[in-house]
Amino acid sequence: MPKPKVFVTRIIPGAGLMKVRAGCDAEIWPEQLPPPREVLLKKVATCEGLLSLLTDRVDAELMDAAPKLKVVSNFAVGFNNIDVAAATVRGICVGNTPDVLTDATADMALTLMLAAARRLVDANRYALAAQWKTWEPLGHVGQDLVGKTLGIVGMGRIGFAVAKRCRGGWGMSVLYHDVRTSEIADRELGARRVDLDALLAQSDFISVHANLDDTTRGMFNAAAFRKMKPTCVFVNTARGPHVVQRDLIEAVRTGTIFAAGLDVTDPEPPNPADPLLSTPGIVVAPHIASATVTSRNGMAQIAADNLLAGLSGKPLRAWVNPEVGPRRR
Ligand code: GLV
């Protein structure tokens, strides 16, 4: 029996790629940059499976160009690049890669929190530019974490892992904003669910872990930054469009908040001339939160398993739209 035809939009770790190659007639896009849209549309036309990245827009147009498509397996926990409703009505399964990147992403949020709070990147630039002349009592003064208040926006797996580190490591108090109560956060971390305004006003550190949708897009705007403390450190490892970036730059530039650490931007990558990259107090990383060996290998394995399950009519290991049910192609 011929193997099902699939398109994989980038080279992913071998742990997953081996499984995909063994079970499928796979074409793998070998370039560093994503396949251009017209290429992607052409490639999926005859495929039963697509292994996509968060940089690939998987919308109704693409699905209509792929009449045999049974499964879209995203190599990411986030799936805002996929029109899940459009997939569900067409009987297409959608998979993602949760859990295996929780710790790596939480560690990245902490890395950015510390780097921004201690002005590490500005200080590093200063040292490299030979501006370091002596030990300065008033130079490079940052914020402490011990005993401060952490505000988590989106208390899911990753938000909880960040809060757990902050509670256990620095004895921080934890506030969170979410559509639902997290009993485990309340019980294990003494966390308190509050409304967004209270979180913005009371937190010394704010870390974003919400899904990106119409209710969260642009939620961190000038009005939100004005509600924060002038000592606040803002961290985003979720998705760039949560933040109105020009408002964030202005907030840091004018001292409305103290600093920001971003693993995600809007767009990605930012224009090299964007003041986001040159404003003191803003630390930017190129969307690398899940970039550890363990995490990326785990993501590759789940993405491969999701793809193979989607092709063979089995339940996906991490299934975004199980409601597709009997409509499944
Ligand atoms: C990365 O941003 C992911 O969603 O996995």
Residues whose N, C-alpha, C, O or C-beta is under 5 A from the ligand:
A	BS01	GLV	F75 A76 V77 G78 A238
